Amino acid sequence: MTECASDFGDFTLAVAVPTEDGVPAGIGPRRSALDAVLVQAVVAAGAELHERATVAALVQDGVRVRGARVRTLKGGAA
């Protein structure tokens, strides 16, 4: 991403995104692409994937989060 623009109807505000050595300071991947990459990585690392579920509670080990308790759309625990 080398430019960011916001359309306010009457005018558009566009600004250049700063770069360092030709590398942009920000990137904006599409959620569909980013989510797919993240899912593949966490499943490959051994995490269980529960799609269409919500987090009911975090499972902690001291201050570190090591998991989550989830509920399915039907209300059951997964």
N, C-alpha and C positions, 0 to 999 in steps of 0.2 A: 504494500500500500504506500503510495507516494503522495497522495492527495486525499483530503477529506472534505466533503461538501455537505451542507445542510440546506434544504430548500424550504424557505419560509413563506412561500407563496408569492409575495411581492418582490422578493429578492433571494438570491442564493449566496450563501457565504461559503467560500472555498479557501482552504489553507493548505500549504505544502506540509507534508509530514517530514520532520528532520531525518537526515540519514547520517550515518557515520561510516566512512570508508565504503559508501555505496549501499550499505545495508539499512533498510528502513527501521525507524525506531518502533514501529508498530505493525502488526499484521492483523488481518481480519478474516480468518478462515470461516467458511460457511459452517453453521452448526451441524448440518447433516454429515459433512465430511469429518469435522472434529469429533463428533460423538462416535462415529464408526471407528476411528483410530483409537480413541480412548477405550471403547468396549473391547476391541481386539487385544489391546495391551493389558488390561486388567484381567481378562479371562486367561490370557497366556501366562500371567503371573500367578494364577491360582485362585483368583477371586470368583465367587459365585455370582452370577448375573440373574437378577429377578426383574424381568420386564413388567411394566404396567403395575408397579407396586409403589407404596409410599413408605418412607422411613418413619417408624413409630418411636424409636429410641436409638441412641448411639451406645455401643458397647465399648467401654473404656478400660484401659490398663493404666491406672494412674492418670496422667494428663494426656496420654496418647489414645487416639481412637483406633481400635483394632477391628471394628465391625459395626454392623447395624442390625437392629431388629426391624423387620419390614412386615407390612400387611398387604395382602393382595386386594384387588378391586372388589372381590367378594367378601372381604373382611377377615379372611383367615390369615394366620401367621405363615410366613414363608421361610 
